[in-house]
């Protein structure tokens, strides 16, 4: 991280490796992570932090708390500044949003089974069932995603989210 930051500073005379055209542009660097380690690193370096909660939903609040409590001001940032990446599945109806969500469920199951692959579009609702469905990791992952349908988003003039559990 420190080496990357160095490349975006003004190049020193005789510097062999230079960021072109980035040198001297003061490009803001965010640390994106999905662990407590990345939260602590961003805090100690005084960088903005983005947490990928769609990968590690159980750690979102702990990571943000750790980041804020350990934050050290830097030349880049005086106060903690964070964002969270979350999964949202939006559609005209709840049923359509749930249909879209089954593709993510299946992809997650395949990944846990050691069979990663492309996202599969489902033509009808397919419920994940059997022993893998009772897996706490899958339940947590699925519960962290938000389903949104257009009517509720438009009616409330803001996105209405409903966390789905199992």
Buried (B, 14 or more C-beta within 10 A) or exposed (E): EEEEBBBBBEBEEEEEEEBEEBBEEEEEBBBEBBBBEBBBBBBEBBBBBBBBBBBBBBBBEBBBEBBBEBBEEEEBBEEBBBEBEBBEBBBEEBEBBBBBBBBBBBBBBBEBEEEEEEEEEBEEEEEBEEEBBEBEEBEBBBBBBBBBBEEBBEEEEEEBBEEBEE
